[in-house]
Amino acid sequence: MKKKQFTLFYQPQFDVQMGELIGMEALIRWIHPELGTISPGVFIPIAEETGQIISIGEWVMEEACRQVKIWNEQTGRSFRISVNISPKQFLKDNFVEHICAVLQQTQLPPNQLDLEITEGVAVFNEQYTIQKLQQLKQLGVCISIDDFGTGYSSLSYLRKFPIDRLKIAKPFIDGIAEEKEDVAVVKAIIVLAKNLKLRVIAEGVETLQQMNILRSLQCDEIQGYVLGKPVPAHTFTKTYIKNQLLTD
């Protein structure tokens, strides 16, 4: 896996109640000179297994922070960049130091960086995780639980962990226009989050009907094909950033 063949795509995230762009998620893509685009579903598990995920993850973090800093300077806005953190990356001893170094190097305000960790990481070693998350919160970064509801959902950790946001997993969103059960689950997650003073983002929102249901359930943010697919930085600039530019 050659790092120069990697690129980042960005998917917009919107405040569903206000209808405005508030940030983006950085998503890695491998564009192979002969094989074309290789799905993250294929290469990420291999990178996890070989340990290469750590250096890849560090590159993603640096590149994503650098890019959002440029967009924020261009627009005078405070867009937040979401970056997925792999379990191996999170458990590495110098993880917090690396985040600190990247923030200093890119001069990105910490609250404009959102680290997405999965429930699996969250419950791996509770005390260790709490300690590490607290160190990250002291830096001032945001923390989201990704794919909420599909992993080792333990409601106790939501109380104990210093997190800002729950990201509702796509399988629940897929069914909300047809299945009463899925609406009930999504509604319950949103109510739970609000009671814990957490924001909620739904990912994988593909239809206007899904978006309208989420809005009516008081979901805070959405991400998905209905409002924008992941695109390279230059396309993101043209499509989403240009109309945010400050005018004299």
N, C-alpha and C positions, 0 to 999 in steps of 0.2 A: 504494500500500500504506500504509494508515494504521495507525500503531503501536497506537492504542487498540483496533483490531479484533483485535490479536494476543492470544493467551493461552497460558499454558504448561500442558501436561498432564505428569503424572509417572508413570513406570512403575517398579514396585518391582524391586529387585535383591536376590537371596537368596544366602546362603552355602549351597550345595547339600549340603555334608557336615553342617552343623549345623542346617540347616532354619530359619535365622533371617534376618529382614530386616536388610540391612546398608547399603542406600542406595537411590537412585532416579536415573533418567535424566530430565532435563528435555527435553521435546519440544514444539516450537512448533506452534501451530495458528492458522490464520487463519479467524475467524468473520465472514463478510461479512454485512452487514445484509440484502442481497437474495439473494445466491447461497448463503448458508449456509456450511458448513464447506468450505474450499478445501484440498485436499491439499498437504502440503509438497512432494511430488513435482512439483506444478505451479508453485508460487510461488518455491521456493528457487532453481531454475535461473535464473529471471528476475531475482531479487534479486542473484544472483551476477553476472549479466551487467551489470546497471545499477550495481553497486557498493553498492546499498542494504543488501546483506548485512552490511556492516560495522556500520552503526548498529543493524540488527536484532539482530546477534550481541551487540553491547554491551548492548542492552536485556535480552536473554535472560540474559546473565551476571549482570547486577545483580539481576534478578528471582529467578533460581534461587538465588543465594547468600543473598538476603534470606529466601526461603522456608525453605531448609534450616536456616538459623540459628534461625528461629522453632521449627521442629520439634525441633531439638536442645535448645533451651532448655526446651521443654515436656516432653520425655521424659528429659532427662539423658543421652541417648545421643550418639554421634558418627557419625550417618549421613553418608555421603559422597554428594555430588551430582555426577552426571556431566553434562557440557555438551559438545555437539558444537561443534567449532571449524572454520569454513570455511577453505579455503586462502587466500582473500583476507584474511580476518581475521588468520590466523596470520602472513602475510607483511607485515602492516602494521608500520611502524617502531615505533609506540608500543604494540604489543600487550602486552608485558610490563608496561609502566607502567600500562596500563589494568587488568590483572589485579590488580596491586599496590594500585591505588586502590580497586577494588571490595572487596578483602579488608579494607582499612582502614575503608572506609565501612560495611561490614556487620558488621565485627568477627568474621568467620568464620575459624576456624583454617585455615591453608592446606592442611593434610592432609585436610580435609573437602571439598576441591574436586578433582574429577577432570576433566582436559581430554582430550577424545577427538579425536585427529587421525587422518586417514586415511593409508594407505601412500603415496598420491599426494603428499601434502604432505611426508611424511617423506623422500622421495627427490628432491624438486624441486631442492634445492640443498643438498647434504649438509653442507658446512661451516657454512653459514648456519643450517641447521636444528639442527645439534648445538649451536651457540653459543646459539641461542634457547632450546632445551630445557634447556640447562645453567642459563641465567638463571632459568627457571621452576622448576627443581629447587631452586635456591638460595632461592627464595621459600618452598619447602616443599610446593608443590602436587603432586598425583599426575598421571601422564600415561599414557594408554592409547592403543594403536593400534587403531583401529576397523576393522571389516570385514576382519579379518586373513585373508589368503589369496586375496582377490579382486583386489588391486591389483598394484602392481609389487613383488611379494614378493622382497625381496633379504635373504637371511639375514644378510648382513654388517652391515646397519644395526641389527639387533636387538642386536648386540654393542656397537656404537658409541653408540647413542642411550640416554640416561638415562631409560628408561621403566619403568613399574611393572606394566603389565597388557596382555595381548593379548585382544582381543575377537573370538571366532571368528565369521565371517560366517554369516548365516542359511542360505545355500544348502547349506553342509556339514551343518548341523543337520537340515535338511529330510529328508535321505536316510539318516540314521544308523540308522533302524529297518529299512530295506529293503536298503540298499546296503553291501556289505562294504567297498567302496573308500572310501566316506565315513567309515565307522568308522575305517579305517586312517589317513585324513588327519587326522581329529579327534584320534585317539590320538597321532599323530606331533607335532601342534601342542602338545598338552598336555605330552608328554615333553620337547620342545624348550624350552618355556616354563619348566618346572620346573628343567631344567638351567641355564637362564639366570637362575634365581631370580625369575621373573616369575609373577604370578598370572594365571589364565585365567578369562574369563567367556564363556559361550555365550549368544548372543542369538537371539531368534526360536524359543524352545523352546515347542512347542505341545501336546505330549502327555506323559502320564506315562511312556510307554515311552521317549521321547527323554530325559526327565529321569533315569530310572533308568540308562540306558546312560551318560549323562554322569557320573552319580555313580560308577558302577563304573569309569569311565576316570580317576577322580580329578580331574575338573574342579572348580574352586574355587567358581565363582559362576554363577548363571543368571538370565536375564531372559526373559520371554515370556508369552504368553497363558495357558499352563498355570498360572501362579501370579498373573497379574494383567495386565490391559490398561492402557494409559496412560489416566489419569483426571485431571480438574481437581483443584486443590489441596484444595478443601473435601471432595471425595469421598475423596481419598487420606488426608486427616486422619481421616475417619470409619472408613475401611476398614482402614488400616494403622497409623496413629499412635495412635488411641485406646487400643488394647490394649497399647501400649508405655509408656503414661503411668506415671509413678512413683506408687506408692501409699504413703501414710504408714505 
